[in-house]
Amino acid sequence: MTELHPTIPLDFERHAEDEMRTRAETLYELLNQRRSVRKFSPDPIPLDVVRKAIHTAGTAPSGAHKQPWRFALITDPAVKKRIRDAAEAEERRTYDERMSEEWREALAPIGTDANKPYLEIVPAIIVMIRIDYGLREDGSRIKHYYVQESCGIALGMLIAALHHAGLATLTHTPSPMNFLTKILDRPKNEKAYMLLPVGYPAADCEVPDFSRKPLDEILLEV
């Protein structure tokens, strides 16, 4: 006999179609203003807002509801400096040894290089960690499912929540990111998934003049 698991009634509100359209348009306009920022202000930010954004990310769906994520919120200047030093070391190796010419050309309009001063300037850094498998008290493994996909969904919700709250972010992936799990002293089943500086843009911040693909280029209706 199949074991029954407890359930609760779904709390879901249907809206009138006009309100649905307004909600959809409002969210699009808000998120279409989001830009990746590489020049941050050192001004302090309300950390309770950041924690609530992380809590929001934790509502994301995940494979078998294993919720295979953890978020390290870093504000200690000494730890931020360690992260910057290690990230720049990896970035220098990437730019000097690993990066193809095609990759360089793709990055040219963005103007990136191995120097990441914002990692010390920004008031907070979030390191999103993926938990590849759980651990029982006896050390045996608990299988996690669709870890990459689950973390990707939660990351998108985190970025949207931070932007909605009025904070700027950057998805930074110095590869490999093993140094982050070492600095944060995480166990072997946890790996750094994404590094997110979080703060206000600097007063003189500028971003590339990019446009996003129109709907007819990204939508396939069948």
Secondary structure, 3 states (H helix, E strand, C coil): CCCCCCCCCCCCCCCCHHHHHHHHHHHHHHHHCCCECCCECCCCCCHHHHHHHHHHHCCCCCECCCCCEEEEEECCHHHHHHHHHHHHHHHHHHHHHHCCHHHHHHHCCCCCCCCCCHHHHCCEEEEEEEECEEECCCCCEEECECHHHHHHHHHHHHHHHHHHHCCEECCECCCCCHHHHHHCCCCCCEEEEEEEEEECECCCCCCCCCCCCCHHHHCCCC
